[in-house]
Amino acid sequence: MKQAYREDIDGLRAIAVLAVVFYHAGLKYFSGGYVGVDVFFVISGFLITGIIVREIQENKFTLAGFYERRIRRIFPAVFTLILFVLIASALLYNASDFSNISRSAIATTFFSSNMLFWRESGYFEDPSTLKPLLHTWSLAVEEQYYIFFPLLMVLIARSFKSKLGTVIFLLLLGSFAANIYGTYQYASAAFYFMPLRAWELFTGSMLALTKPSLPVKAGIRNLLSFLGIGAILASILLFSETTLFPGWAAILPVLGSALVIFGGMEGETFVKKILGSAPLVFVGKISYSLYLWHWSLLVMGKYYLIRQTTTTDLILWLLITFTVSTLSWKFIETPFRVGSKWTRNRMFAFGATAMTITAVISGAIYLSGGFPQRFASSVQTESVDDPERVRWGQCITEKRKEPPTEVSLCTIGAEDSQPEFLLWGDSHSRAVAPAVNKSASASGVTGYFSSMPGCPPLLGIDRQDQFLGSCSTYNDMLIEYLQVHPEIKTVILAGRWSISADGRKFKNEEGATKRQIDVWKNEYGTNAELFDLGLNRTAEKLMEMGRQVVIVSGIPEVGYDVPSSYAIASRTGRDVNIIIAPTWQEYLDRNLDANKTIDAIAKNHPVLIIDPTASLCNEQKCPVVVDEQSIYRDDDHLSTFGAYSISYLFDPLFEELGKK
């Protein structure tokens, strides 16, 4: 017997997809819209499990039939999207970004993009605006689930038929427990890994297995439905990027979805009538295409515009997205799902052909390095195997879920003399390392370099969004090292001071505001206060130890990935410096608190200040491209070319050290 169609579930799909779309659009009241994916997981588990159980009971279930339906449902739209993204990327993206997109296209082809994006979730990876297939992670989770779930269902039905619900419930508990643990210890894995998100689909599966022995009264069903839709809306409205997710927080949208579905299982409810209204049902019907197309179109639109989106931009994007999604649903999804010409064998052949074509095309793009001949060499992104980038990347003390037990130290400068200085800081110290190395080498001076991403040299200060103790422990260990190595006479401090003193991301940069804590006293304060406290502690401690202190002022931030912006600007006849180069006033405003602290330290102590803006900025702007070369390798870190352009600023320091 065919499962009865429920219009309200399409309406629930509409709520889920609109939440995701509006969240990605940056609408104020949809800060938790990402929970729409969790709602989709519950719906999917409910519908698919219901189909499998019914067919098993009727002795009609076959794996071939199940996977045929998945191909009909998933493949046409997603492979159309992949081909569109590859073609559009060939016209827009530079070689490095195009190569990365081809890699994500391969992962999407084999429904493993969640694993790829988990691996790419590190500090130095590309922002999401360079990943038009990022959203396919959820599709990968779902399809991985459905590779194993039907096999599991058949096995349980044959061996433990009466225990089917019990086994599924135990699997749900196991997945949920793993997710809770993972959210606190391995947040990225907890977000992307199928086994740690499977409990949400298992929740839907448990619903499909639910057969109340007694009818549930209408009043109770209405109450449950209201509570359910309220929980979903509350998570959409109240959650944000700072919410620890999934973890315990995911219970709210998952349980809410389950209550809405359960409340409508045996009759009408007020919520069911609302969700079954024609507009919501229509959006629900196109929700799969809408989910697929909205992100890719948004990302590529932002990439092309190279500026913050306006209200007009967003309205136009929504119109285009809904139009394309409707056409995709009508002319791509529907014919494959209901067309009589598409037999099972033809569907399997279609699936294999689609996977082969996208894999071959994507593989060719990746192996070619993104076909760099599409652009002039001057607009290519700094290579990931750039010798300077690789060399100083080996000196990084990695961020972990526990304080480091040792720090990485690399020799910098000349290689044939005793080290006498230390370059110490966060990722911005790595970015200026080529400048220090070039200048120190020219003067025959040797030193050490040590860096920990996201950890500026602020004694006792940690970021709340990181494992507390990591930065402070690392910084304390460097102080201990200096105490037993008196030959290190000079310490150069470099960091992204603005993010520590201000906390907010800059312009189009992604991410939430960074908050800090004084871990020595377990006290909170404003970012500016804690930055001032931490940098003064560091400078004063070093001076107590008899060290010369050198502070490198902040590098101007851009807020846009410079190499990719340069590529698309050049491709479309625009001047990237006019579009994204920060003005001198913007730099001053952004670094107001940081520079106030640095200037005060220099005024009150014999501290040397090296100011990169003397080379990087003029009275009007801080250009991002000079002599057709990118000063930056992303939105705030200097490229090797950019670092070399400021190396002369260190010459007086190292010339003096070389004389001693």
N, C-alpha and C positions, 0 to 999 in steps of 0.2 A: 504494500500500500504506500502510495506516495505521501511524503511528509507534507502536512498542510502549510501553505504559505502564510507567513505572518508579516503583514505590512509594518507592524510596529518595530520589527527587527531591522527592516530597511530604514525606518525612521531613526533607530538607535545608531545605525551605521552613519546616518547623516550627521547626528550630533558628534560622533567620533571624528569624522573626517573634517567637519567644519572647525572643530576645536584645534586640530593639527594645522589646518590651513591658516587660520587666524593667528595662531601662535607663531607660525613661521613668518607671517606678515608683520609681526611685532605689535599687534594690537594690545593696548594696555590691559584690558580685562581678560585676556586669554594667556596669562603668564604661565599657567599650568596646562596649556592645551596639548602638550606632548602626551598626556594620559589617554588621548584618543586612541593611541596604538594599543594600550592595555584593554580598552573597550573592544577593539577589533579582535584581540586574542580570545577574549571570553566568547564573543559571538561565534568566531570560527570554531572553537572547541565544541560549542553547543550544537551547531548545525552539522558539522562533519561527523561527530560521534553519533548523532541521531541517525544519520544516513547509514553509517557502518553497522550499528546495532540492528536496525530494522532489516537490512539486507542479510545479515548473519542469521537472524531469526527466520527469515524466509528462504534461507539456503540459496540466496542469489549473489552473495558477496564474492567478488574476485579481485585480486590485486590489480589485474590488468584493467578491469573496469574502473577501479578507484583511481588509478594513476591516469587513465584516459580523461576522467573528469577534471583532475587537477591540471592537466595540460590544456584542456579546453578553457578552463577558467583563468589560468595564470599566463600561459605562454604568449598568446597573440599580442596582448597589450604591452607586456614587459619587454618583449624582444623588438617591438616597434619603437618603444622608448629608447632602448639601448642603441639602435641604429640611428635614431634621431640625434641622440647625445653625441655619438661619434662623428656624425657629419657636421653638426653645429660646432663641435669642439675643434674640428679641423680648420674651420673658418675663423675661430675666435682665439683659441688658447695657444700659448707658446709651447715650445717643444717639451719642456720638463713637465708642465701641467697636463699637456695632451698625453704624454706617456703615462702619467699617474692615472688619468681618467681611463685610459685603455686597460690598465691593470684592474681598476674597479669594475670595468665592463666584463672582463674575464671572470672575476669573482661573482658578479651578478649572474652571469650566464650559468654558472655552476652552483648557484644559490649558496654561496659561501661568503658573501660580502660582509656579513656581520663579523666574521673572523678577521677579514682584512681591515675593517675599520677599527676593530679592537686593537689590532697591532699598530695602527696609525694614530692612536689616541695619545701619543706622547707629546712632550712639551714643544718639540721643534717641528711637529708635523703641520701640513698645510691646513689653513682654516677651512671651514665648511663651505665657504663661498667658492672654493676651488674644487668642490666635490659634488657634481650634479647628480650622482647616483648614491649619495650617502643614505638617503631614506630607504633604500632597498634592503638595509640591514634587517628590518622587521619582516620583510618578505622571506628573507633567507631563514630567519628563525622559524617562521611558520612552515616553510617547506621542509626544513630539516626535521621538524616535529612529525610531519606527515610521511616522511620516509620510514620512520620506525613505528609510529602509532598504529597503523593498520595491522602490521605484523604482530604487535603486542596484543591488540584486540582479538585477533584470530587465535593466538596462543592461549590467552586467558579464557576465551569463550569455549575452547575445546577442552581445556584442562581444569579450569576453575570457574565454570559457568555461573555457579551460584555466588561466587565471590568476586564477580567482576567489579562491582562498586567499591568493595573493600580494597582491592588491589589498586584501583585508580586513585582512591583516597590516600592510600599510603604513599603512592608515587607523588601525589600532590604535596603531601606534608614534607617528603624528602626534598623535593625541588624548592619548596618555600623556605625550608630551613637553610638550604645551601644558599639561597638568594639573600637571606638576612645576613648570614655570615659574610658572604661575598661583598655585599653592599658596604660593609664596614672595613673589610680588609682588602678587597680587590674590586673597587667600585666599577671600573671600566668593564671587567669581565662579567660582573653581575648584571650589567646593563645589556651586553651584547650576546652572552652565551645562551644557546638554546636550553640546555638542562636547567639553568638558573631562572629562565623565564617560562619554562614549561608549565609551572603551577598555574599560570593564568589560563592557559588552554585547558589544563586538567579541570579547572573550576567550571568551564563551560561543559566539559565532558560529564562531570558529575551532575550538572543540571539536566543533561540529556538522559541520564540514567534515572532521574527522579520520577517516581510514580507514586504520588500521595495516595494513601489508602482511603482517605476521606476527602471530599471536596473542601477546598479552602473558601471560607466565606468571602463575599465580595468586599466587605469592609476591611478585612485583613489584607486582601490582595491589593486594594487601593493604598492602604497604609504602606505596605512593603514597596510598592511601585514608587510612591512619593519619596520614601526614604532612599530608594535606589537612585532615582534621577537627581535627588538632592545631593547625594554623595558624589555623583559624577560632576555635577555643576560646581560643587564646593571645591573639588580638586582642581578643576579647570580655572576657577577664579582665584584660589588661595595659594596653590603651589607656584613655585617659580624655579629659576635656575639654581637657587641656593638650597632647595629642598633635597634632602638626602634621598635619592631615588635610584632603583625601585624600593627595595627594602620594605619596612613597615608601611611607608606612605602609600605604596601601591595597593594596599588592602582596600583603600577607600574607593578608587574607581573600579577595581575588580569586583568587590562585593556589591557596589552600586549597580554594576551591569548585571550581575547575577540576580539581584532582587528585581530589577526591571523585567528581565526575561521570565523569571519565575512567576512574578505577579500577573503576567499576561498569558500563562500557560493554560488556564482553565476557564477563561472568560474575559469579558471586557473590564477595563479599568479606565479611569480618566486619563492617566498617563499614556495608556495604550492608544486611546483615541487621538490624543495629540500627536504621538509619534506616527500614527497611521494616516496623518493628513497628507494630502497630495504633494505639497511642496517638499516635505521631508522625505517622503517615499521616493520621489524622483531623485533627490540628491543622494539618497541611499543607494539607488540603483546604479548611479554613475560613480559611486564612492571609490571603487577600485581604480578606475581611470583617473579620477580626480586626485587621489592620493599619489599615483604615479607621476602625473604630469606637473602638479603644482610646484613641487620642489625644484625640479630640473629647470622649469621655465623661470622661476624666481632667481635661482642661482645664476643662470646665464644672463638674465636681464641685469642683475646687479654687476656682474662681471663686465658687461658691455658699457653700462652707464658710468662706472668708476666714480660714483658719488652716492651719498645717502639718498635713499628713496623718498620721494614726496608722496603726499596723499594722492595726487593725480597718477603717479606711477603705480601705486598699489591698486587703485581702481581699475586702471588699464590692465594690469596683470591679472586681476580677478576676472575681468571680462574675457580676456584671452584664455585663461585657464579653464573657466567653465565652458567656453565654446569648444575648445580642443577636447576637453574631457567628454563632453556630450557626443561629439563626433566619434571619438575613440570608442565609447560605449556602444554607439549605434552601428558603426561600420567596421569595427575591429573585434570587439568583444562578442557582440550578439551573433553574428553569422557563424562563428566557430562553436558557439554553445548550442545553437538550435538548428544549424544548417544540416539537412539530411545528407548532403553530399560528403560531409566530413565523417567518414567511417572511422572505426577504431584504428585500423591499420594506417589510414591516411593521417590521423592525428599523431600517431607515434612517429611516422615518417616526417611529418611537419616539425614535431618537436626536435627530433635529431638533426634535421636540416637547419633549423633556426639556431640551435646551439653551436653547430659546426661553423656556420657562416660568421656569427658574432665572435666566436673564439678565434677563428683564423684572422679576421680583420683586426681584432684587438691585439692579437699576438704579433701581427706584422707591425702595428703601430708601436707596440712596446719594444720590440727588438730593434726597430729603427731609431729608438730614442725620441719618438714623437715627431718624426720627419722634420728635423730642424731646418731643412732647406726651405721650408715655407716662409721663414722670416730671416731677416738679416742677422748675422751673428751677434751684432751689438745689442739685440733685444732679447737674447736668450737668458734664461735664469742661470745663476751661478750653479755649476755642476755639483751634484752631491758628492762626487769624488774629487772635488777641488782639494789639492794637497794641503793647503792651509786649513781648510775646514775640517778635513779628516784628522790632521795632526792635533789640533787643539781640542777636537771632540774626544780624543783619547784621554784627555786630562780631566774629564768631568767626573765628579762624584755623583752617582745616580741617586735620584730621589726614590725612596722606598717607603714601605709601610712601617718602618721602624727606624730609629736613629742610626746613622752610619757608624761603623766600628773603626773605619779608617778613611783617610782622605787620599785622593789621587794627586800626585805632584809630578809635573813634567818640567824638564829643563827648557828654558826659553832664552833666546839671545845667543851669545857666543857659546861654543861648546868646549872650549879648552881652558876655562878658568874657573875659579871657585865661585859658586853662587853667592850673590850679595844682595839680591832683592827678591821680593815676592809680589806677583800680580794675583790679586784675590778678589773674587766677586761672583755675581750670578752670571746668567747667559750673556749679558752685555760685556762682561770681562772677556769671555771667549771671543766675542765679536771684535774687540780691540786688540786681542792677542797678536794678530799679524802686524799691527802698527808697532807694538812694543817690541816684538821680535826683530823687526826690521831695524828699528832705531838702536836697540841694545846691541845687535850684531855689528852694526857699523862702528860702534864705539868699543867693541871688544868686551862688553859686560855680560855676565851670565846671571841668570836668576831662575826662579821657580814660578810655575803657574798652577793655580788650583781654582776650580770653579764648581759650583753646584747650582743648576738651573732653578730659578725661582727663589733663591736664597741670597739676598744681598748681605754684605758684611756688616750687619747690625747686631751687635752683641745682645743676647737675651730676648730678641724679637723673633716671633714666628708668625706665619700666616695661618689664619683660622681654617682655610680651605685645604691645608696640607696636614700631614701627620704631625701633631704638636711635638716638638723636640727635635725634629730632623734638622732644621736650619740652625737652631741654637746649639745643638750638639756639634754639628759640622764646624760652626764658627769657633766654638770653644776649643775644638781639637786643633784648629789652626793656631790659636793663641798658645796652646800648650806646645805645639811644635816650635813656634818662634822662641819660646822661653828656653828651650834646650838647644837652639841653634843661633847663638849670638852673632854668627857671621852674616846673617841676614839683617842688614842695616837699614834697608829701605823697604817700605810696604806700599804698594800702589793699590788703591781701592777703586773699583769700578762697578757700577750697577745701574739698573734701570730705576733710578732714584724717584722718578715721577710716580710710578705705580705704587711705590712704597709710601710716599708722602701724600699722594692724592687718593689712590685706591681705585679710581674709575678707569675703565678702559677708554681708549682714545678714539674719537670719531667713529669710524665704521668697524672698529675692532670688536671681536666677539668676546663674550664672557661677562660674568657678574663682577660687581665691585669687590675688591680684595680688602679684607679686614685683618687687622693685626692684633697681637696680644703680647704683653710683656710676660714671658714665661718665668723669668726670674722671680717676679713678685706676684705672678698670677693675677695681673691687673689689665684692664682694658682701657683704651683711650682713643682719641681720634688718630687717624693715620699720620697726620702731621706731627702730633705730639710724640707718638711712638717712634717715628722716623728720627726726629730730633734727638730723642733719648738714646736710641740705638747707635746712631752714627757718632754722637758725642762719646758714648761709652767706648766704642771701638777706637776712635782717635786718641782719647785720653789714656786708654790701656796701652796702646802702642807707644805713646810718648813716655809713659811711666817706665816702659821697658827700654827706653833709649833709642827707639826707632824713628827714622825720618818718615813722615806720613805724607803721601801724595794722593790726592783725590781727583779722579777724572769726572768732570761734570757730565750731566746727562746728555745722551745722544738725542737729537730731535726725533720725535715719533711722527709717523705718517698716518697711521690708521687704515692704510690700504696696502695690500701686497704690491710692492713696487715693481718687481720684474714682470708680473702678469699684467699689471696696469700699463706698464710701458709697452708691452707687446700689443695689447688691444688698442692703445692710443695710437701707436705707430701704424697699425693695420688700418685704422680708420681716419688717419690724417689729422690727429689731434696732438697737442703738446702736453705731455704728461705733467710737466712742471707747473703749467697753468692750472691743471685740473686738481692735482692732489698735493703739491708741495706745501708744507705748512708755512704760514707766514711767521715772521720774526715775533710778532705780537702773540701769536698762538703759542709759540715756544715759551715765551716769557710767562704767559698766563698759566700754561700747563705745569711749568716748573717753579712756580712762585714759592711754594712752601719748601720744596727741596733746595732751591738756590738760597733761600733765606737761611736755612740751617748751615749749608756749606759756606756761605759768606761769613756767617757769625763765627764758625770754627776757624776760618782763615784769619779773621780779625783778631781773635783772642789767643791763637796758638801759632807757632811757626810751622804751618802746614802749607805745602805747595799745591796749588790748584792748576790743573791742566784742563782747558776749556776747548772741547772739539768744535764748538760753534764758531770759533775763530776761523776755522777752515770750511765748515759745512754750511754756514749761513752768511747772508749779506744783510743789509739794512731792511730789506723787504721780505725776503723769503729764505727758506732752507731748501735749495734744490735737491731733488731726488735722483736726477740723472745729470751727469756732467760728461762732456766729450763723448756722448752717445754710450756711456757706461752707467749702469745702475749703482748708486751709492749704497743701496740696501739689498739684502738677500730676501727680505720679507717686509713686514710693515714697521719694524723698529730695530732690527739688528743690522749692523753694517755688513756689507759684502767685503770680500778681500780687497777689491778695488777701493771701496770706501774707507777701509781701515788704512790702506797704504796712503790715502790722501791726507790723513792726519798724522802720519808717523813722524813728520818733522817737528811736531809739537813736543815730542818726547826727547828730541835731540839734546837740548840744554841739560836735562836731567842726567842722561846717560853719559854725556861728554864730561860732566862734573864727576860722576861716579868712576869713569874710566881713568881719571887723573889720580884718584886716591890709591 
